[in-house]
Amino acid sequence: MKERNCVIVDAYSTGRLLPEEFKRYGIRTVHVMSAAQIPPIFQSHFNADLYDELIRPTHGMGFDDIVEYHLQALHGRKVDFAIAGCETGVELADSLSERLGLPSNGTALSAARRDKARLSYALTCAGVRSIRQVVSDSAVEIASWKREAKFDEIVIKPLNSTGTEDVFFCSADADIQRAVSAILGKTNRAGALNSFALGQEKINGQQYTVNAVSIDGEAFITEAWTYDTVPVEGASSVCSLERLLEGSEPIVQELSDYLMRALQALQIVDGPAHAEVIVDHRGPVLVDFGARLQGTMSAKARTQALGHNHMTLTAWRYADPKGFGEYMRLRGPYKRRAHALCVSLISDMSGVVAGYPGLEAIRKLPSFADAIAFVAIGQELVPTIDLVSTPGIVYLVNSDLTQLEEDYRKLRAMRMDQVFDLLTQDRG
């Protein structure tokens, strides 16, 4: 059997699960970094021992130099495919896969897959509904745009951050000024300097998350979830609950049809995609997008509910393209094996985490499937203002909907000081 090799760019977040999945297919992995340092939010999760080789650029390199550096490092070896492990790796994965002649989404629209303003522009050019927007480094200009457009409320965010970082709902000029001041000049979690802020119309409707995997220009929807949020004072809102939908539901077909048009507009022809879509009286519109795996998800729980998950299907697409394509074409709309809830804990308190006394009770819930992304012992739990400050995520999966809902009520009734043992300054 001939040796097979792949390149994963920035295998952080859910991408860190790919090396072991590819190993099941006998594929060796080379980890390539898009920057000399791993972003701080991913450092604790990275395990260098999972990779057959690591390639790291040196400090101070520009993007074009980084591309050439990695091409030189990979010269002379057979690589079967190159993919992004998370958001920060998308553009480099596009460049390497294109230059190496591998399955690729190409570089023509790489920037639009990362930059939220360019993304909306690409959709508009393709005749796909997008959000009306303005890009500026001036709060006055954004406020003027809001008045001219006659919006009661707008959303202000960075152009290419992750984890719902610095997303603000703004009604008054003072709100806009505070939001723009918080964004400009800050290096965001994706490692980019915020030189501009993005103002967008606020879409009021039901939000959904939809995942897909594409092969040779043909996209397959792997799952769709409702996405419920709660408002956060001084910011925007945070996710509280996701509910898995059945693949045959009419809303899933509507979301699928829209996302497939959006993928064509963004020239996504190969690999995973993760989309957040809001449906209002006008229909679906894309509010966030990633040409990569969904982050912060439980592969175990999703497999229990679906028989697969976004990560395993992505690995299958690259490891066995023919088998993947044949299976997905015969499958039709995905089928839900059990009802599932993804419950985001929401903190209203602070303290250093010393333990998880409530986790035992949570694990005893009949619907319990998995608990992920809990604040590490010794780290500080803070009030929740975005995805990254969510203190933990619990998956509940059950074929019995009544039991599932009962378990959800019990879970949601728990206070954070019941789930976590918190050391406050008074106790410390």
N, C-alpha and C positions, 0 to 999 in steps of 0.2 A: 504494500500500500504506500502510495507516494505521500510525502510529508505535506501538510497543509498549514498555511500561516495566515493570520489576519492582523490588521492594525486596528486598535481601538484608541481614539483620540480622547483624552480626558475621561477615563472610565471612572467617573465619580457618580454620586447619587445612585440611581437604579443601574447605571452602566457598570458599576462595580460587580454586579452579579453575572455579567456576560462571560468573563474568563472561564468560570467553572462550567457554565452552560456550553460554551464552545468546546471545552475539554471532553464533554460527553460525546462529541462528534469527532474527537481525535484532532482537533484544530488547535495549534499553538498560537498564543497571543503575544503580540508586541505592543507594549503600552507607549504611546506617544503623547507628549505634553505640549499644549499650546502656549505655555509660559514656563518660566524657570521655576516658579513656585506653585504649589497646589493652593487654590483659594482656601482661606481659613475655614470656611464653613464645611469643607469636604475633607480636611486633613485627618480628622480622627477616624474616618471610615476607610481610608485608603490602605490597602494591604499589598505591598510590593511583591510579596512572595507568591501571589496568584499568577504572576506574569512570567513568561519565558525570557523576556527582555524588556528593559526600560530605556527609552530615549528621551533625554531632557535637554532643551535648548539652554543656552547661556543667557545671563542677564543682559538687558539692553538691546536685544534684537528686535527689529521691526517685523511686521507680519511676513513680508516677502522673504526676508532673510530666514525666518523660521521655517517657511515652506521649503526653501532650498536646503537648509540644514537637514531637515528630515528626509528629503529626497536623496541626499548624499548618504545619509546613514542607512537608508533602505536599499541603496544601489546594489544590484547583483543578487538579490534574493527574490524568491518567488513569493508574491503576496496575492492571496485569493480575493480579499476585499478589505476595505478600510471604512470604518464607520465612527460616528460620534458617540461617545459614552454619555455626554450631557450637553447642556446648552453652550458652554464655553468652547466645546470642541467642534461645533457645527461647521464654521467657515474653514478651519484647517482640514477637516475630514473631506469637505467638498473639494478643496484644492488638491489634496493628495490623491484622492480617488480619481479625479479627472486627469491629473498629470500621469498617473500610473496606468491609465487605460482600464480601470476597474469599474464595476457598476457604480454610477454616480448621479447625483442630482445636478452636477455641474456648478460652475461658479458665477454664471450670469446673474442669478438672483440670490446669491449667498447672503448679501447684505440685507435683502428684504426678509430673509428668514430669521434674522436676528433683531433688526431695527423695526420697532413697531410702526413708525411713520412710513417707512419704505414699504412695509408689508401692506398697509392700507392702500397705498398708492398702486402697488402691483395688482391688488384685487380690483380696484376701480378701473384700471387700464384693461383688465380682462372682462369687464362687465359683471363682476361679482360684487354683491353688496358689501360695503365697508363702512367703517365709522368715520364721520366727519371730524376733522382734526386741524390743529395748528401746531407748528413747531417754533419755539422762540426761546430766547434767553431773557425775555422781558415780561414781567408780571403785568405791566400796563398793556402791552400788546395782546396778551392772552385775554385779559379782562375786556379789552375793546372788541376782540373777536367774539367773545361770549355774548356781548350785548348786541352786536350786529347780527349774529345768528339767532338771537332771541331764545337762548337756552336758559332755563331756570337754574340748572345745575350742570356742572361739567366735571370730568375726571382729569386730574393732572398726575403724571407719572414720568419716570425716566424713559429714555428711548429703548434701552436694552437690558434692564435689570431682571432679576429672577426672584421667585419666592414672594411675590406681591410686595416687594420692598418699595416704600415711599409712594404708595398710591393714595391719593387724596380726593375726596368728594368736596367740591367747592361751589358755594352759592354766592357769597359776597366777595367784593374785591379784596378785602382783608384776608379772606381764606386763600385766595389765589396767591397773594403776596407771600403768605406763610409757606404755602406748598412749594412755590418756585424757589424761595430762599433755602428750604430744606433740601432741595434736589441739586441745585446748581453748585458746581465745585466739589461735589462729593464723589469719591471713588466707590462705586456700588459693589454689591456682592459678586457680580460677574467680573469684577476687576477693571471696569471701564470708568473713565472720568466723565461725569455728567456735565457736558458743556451746554446742553439745551434741555428744556422740559417739553413734554408732549401734552397738549390739551386736547381732550376728546369730548364729544357729546356723551352724555350719560344715557345709556340704553336701559330702560326699565322693562324687565321681563324675567322669565325663568332662565336660569343659567344651567348649562350642561358641560360636562367634559366628555370628549369623544376621542378615542384612540384608533389609529389605523396603521397598517403595514402595507407598503407598496412593493410591487415587483414588476419591472419592465413597463412602468406606466400604468399598471392596473392596481387600484387601491382596494383593500379589504378592511372594512370596519371591524375592529376586534371587540369593542365594548362601548357603551354609552351610559353615563350616570347623571342623574340630576345633581345639582350643585347648589346647596342652600347656604346662605350667609347670614351673619348677624352684624349690625352696624357697630363701629368702634368710634368712640368720641375722639375727635381731633385727627382722624385719618379717613379710612373708607369703610371697609367691612372685612370680615374674616370668614373663611369657610367653617361651617359647623357640622354639616352632614352631607354625605353623598349616598345616593340610593341607586343600585344597579337596575337598569331597565332591561326588559325583555327585547331581544333583537327584532321580533316581529311587530312591535308596537309602531303605530303610524308616526309618532314623533321621532322615533329612531330612523325611520326611512327618510323623513324630512331632513334631519340632521345629516344623515349619510349623503343624501343628494347634494346638499349645500357644501359639505366638507370636500367631497370629490371635486367639485368645481373649484374650490379654493386651492386644493392641492395642484390641480392643473395650472391655475394662475401663478402659483409659486414654483412651478416646474419640479414638483416633488414626484419623482418617478421610481425611486428605490428607497426602501428602508422605513423606519418608524416615523410617526408624526403624532403629536399630542395637541389637541385643540380645546379651547374654551369658547363656547358659543352661547350667546343669549338669543332667545326667541321672544320677540314682542309682536305687536299687532301687524307688523310688516313682514314677519318671518325671521329666519336665522341671520345672525351677523357675527363674524369672528371678532372676539375681544382679546384673545391672546393665543399664541401659537408657538410650537417648538418642533423643529425638524429632528426630533430625537425621542427617546423613551420618556414616558411619564415619570416624573421624579417622585420621591417619597411615597412609594406604594409597596404593598405587601404582595409579593409574587405568590406566596403560599396561600393566602386567603382568596386571592383572585382566581387561582387555579381551582380551589375548592368550589367556588361559585360558578365558574365558567368552563372548567376543564382545561384551561390554558391561561396565559397572561401575556401582556404586551411584550415582556422581555423574552419569554420562551418562543413566542411566534416570530419575533424579530430574529432570534438566533436560528430558528428553523429556516426562515427565508434565505439567509446567507449560507447556512451549512448544507442545505438540501433544496435548492431553488425549485427543481422539478417537482419534488414531493410536496413541498409547501403549496405551490401553485395549483396542483391537481386537487389537493385536499380542500383548499379554500374555495375553489370554483364549485366543487360538488357540495360543499357545506351550506351555501346560501347564507341568509342572515344568521348571526351567532345565536346560540340557544343558552339561556340561563338555566343552570342546574339547580340553583337554590337562590333564595332571596339574600341580598347582601347589603349591609350598611357600612360605610366608612365614616367613623365618628371622630371628629377632631375635638380634642379636649380644649377648653378655653379657660385661661387663667385670669383671675381677678386679684391675684396676690403675688407677693414676692418672697424669696427666701432661697437659701442654698439647699439643694436636694441631698438628703442623707440616706434615703431609702424609699421603697415603694410599698408601704404597708397595704395599700388598697388593691394592688395588682393581683394578690391571691384571690380576693373576692371577685374581681373582674374575670379572672380565668375560670372561675367556677360557674359563670353564667352559661347556660346551655348553648347559647349561640356564639360563644367566644371562638374566634378563629385565629387572631393574631394581635399583637401589640407592638408597635414600632415607633421609632423616633422619639422615645421618651427622653426627657432631659437627663443627662448623665449624672451619676452620683458625684458630688463635689462641684457641679455646675449650678449656676443660678437660674431659678425659675422666675420669670418676669411676667407682668400682665401682657396678654396676647394682643398684638397690634398687626401682625401679618403672619404669613405661613411659617417663617423661620422661628417666630416666637411662640408657635403652637407647642404646648408642653408634651404632647404625645398623641398618637393616633391608635384607635382601637377598631378592629374589624369584627363585625358580627355577621355570621352566615348561618342560615337555617332554612329548611324547606317549609317549616311551619311559620307563617307570617305573624300569627298571633304571639307565638313565643318570642319571635324576633323583636316585635314592638315592645313587649313587656321587658325584655332584657335591655333594650335601648333606654326605656324610661328609668330603669334602675341605675344604669350607667350614668345617665345625664344628671341624676339626682345627687351624685357624689360630689362633694366639695373637693377642691384641689388639695386642701390640707388633710383630706381623708385618703386621697390617692397617693400623695407624696408626704414623706416625713421632711418637714421644712425647718431649717435652722435660721432663725431670725437674728438680728443684731442683739436683741435682748438676751436670747438664749446662747448666742455665740460668745 
